[in-house]
Amino acid sequence: MKDLSLYIHIPFCKSKCYYCDFNSGVCSESQQKRYIDRLVNEIEKKQEKIKGYRVVTIYIGGGTPSVLGIENLEKLLSSIKNNIELKDLREYTIELNPGTITKEKIEVVKKYGINRVSLGLQTTKNELLKSIGRIHTYEEFKENYKMIKKTGIENISVDLMFSLPNQTIKDLEESIDELINLDVKHISCYGLTVEENTKFGKDNVSVDEEKDREMYWMMVNKLKKNSYKHYEISNFAKEGYESKHNNVYWKLGDYLGLGIGSHSFIDNQRYENALDFETYYKEFKRYNLENISRDGAISEYVFLGLRILSGISETLFKEKFGVSIYELYNEEINQNIKKGLLKKEKGNIMLTDKGIDYSNMVFTDFI
């Protein structure tokens, strides 16, 4: 029986952050109820398909899942429990955002066996939080973080951002120090990317690339010195707390998306659910169905695998595809080694520090 991961999308937020390009928006209570009813219906309809797999990770993301009211949250989690076999589950994550969390919601999360929480912080500086459209303060975050830990959920991941408008290197350093002092187990750090259809895009906000790299490497070095493993370009974890769900994406494993606009990749087929509510409410049709060729799967496996700092195992690559990676990419690998962007170490091919800075250029060579 093959492993399968589930992603469940909640497309609602209390307000839209100025940098956010995700499929999410503000909703009313009636919209929320209608959506959850339909999502539960989709879970029920997909249960037969899911039964053919061993579900190993579940990730409830958004949007902001914690914007759901207690009744809707419990209805969703109850449906997952009643329709999906969870005995092989290794990791069960939900995204929660400060400003939408209550003690009652955390108790419901704990009741249904969720063992990992992803908390959106972005920065500990209240003036910066306000300037990027966040609805919470750092004090609220700390209160929520401690509340979650009190329930016994230790596996908490926190999102940070850098290269924000008016953010200094000192601001970022102090944010990292705060998370280290809180003994956060996992930290995801993302540089600001300005997308066209966001408020920042419309306001022509720009990113200083030199400052962006300076911030990134300060963060990498500081976290490494404090016992965080830099295991993926943007992700850091204490020993044993790496994200199992995201690892499925990076290693081209099978995953099923549930909810509006969610993506799936199963048996080398990629597809997505409807992107608009009315179409999603009418039918559960697979859109943009794409059969991934063997060459396409190999290409994706390489450039996704290079995001992981331990790199691609030459042995595992040959076991998976029946051919040496050098038979297919000898020239691309050697050229990037000569440029100082890739290196070979203990049977793995991986990015160098310089390669991380030019990772998109390296990935392009394998597409």
Stockholm file with secondary structure:
# STOCKHOLM 1.0

chainA/1-367         MKDLSLYIHIPFCKSKCYYCDFNSGVCSESQQKRYIDRLVNEIEKKQEKIKGYRVVTIYIGGGTPSVLGIENLEKLLSSIKNNIELKDLREYTIELNPGTITKEKIEVVKKYGINRVSLGLQTTKNELLKSIGRIHTYEEFKENYKMIKKTGIENISVDLMFSLPNQTIKDLEESIDELINLDVKHISCYGLTVEENTKFGKDNVSVDEEKDREMYWMMVNKLKKNSYKHYEISNFAKEGYESKHNNVYWKLGDYLGLGIGSHSFIDNQRYENALDFETYYKEFKRYNLENISRDGAISEYVFLGLRILSGISETLFKEKFGVSIYELYNEEINQNIKKGLLKKEKGNIMLTDKGIDYSNMVFTDFI
#=GR chainA/1-367 SS CCEEEEEEEECEESSCCTTCCSSCEECCHHHHHHHHHHHHHHHHHHHHHHTTSEEEEEEEEESCGGGSCHHHHHHHHHHHHHHSCCTTCSEEEEEECTTSCCHHHHHHHHHTTCCEEEEEEECSCHHHHHHTTCCCCHHHHHHHHHHHHHTTCCCEEEEEEESCTTCCHHHHHHHHHHHHHTTCSEEEEEECCCCTTSHHHHTTCCCCHHHHHHHHHHHHHHHHHTTCEEEETTEEESTTCSCHHHHHHHTTCCEEEESTTCEEEETTEEEECCSSHHHHHHCCCCEEEEECCHHHHHHHHHHHHTTBTTCEEHHHHHHHHSSCHHHHHHHHHHHHHHTTSEEEETTEEEECHHHHHTHHHHHHTTC
#=GC SS_cons         CCEEEEEEEECEESSCCTTCCSSCEECCHHHHHHHHHHHHHHHHHHHHHHTTSEEEEEEEEESCGGGSCHHHHHHHHHHHHHHSCCTTCSEEEEEECTTSCCHHHHHHHHHTTCCEEEEEEECSCHHHHHHTTCCCCHHHHHHHHHHHHHTTCCCEEEEEEESCTTCCHHHHHHHHHHHHHTTCSEEEEEECCCCTTSHHHHTTCCCCHHHHHHHHHHHHHHHHHTTCEEEETTEEESTTCSCHHHHHHHTTCCEEEESTTCEEEETTEEEECCSSHHHHHHCCCCEEEEECCHHHHHHHHHHHHTTBTTCEEHHHHHHHHSSCHHHHHHHHHHHHHHTTSEEEETTEEEECHHHHHTHHHHHHTTC
//
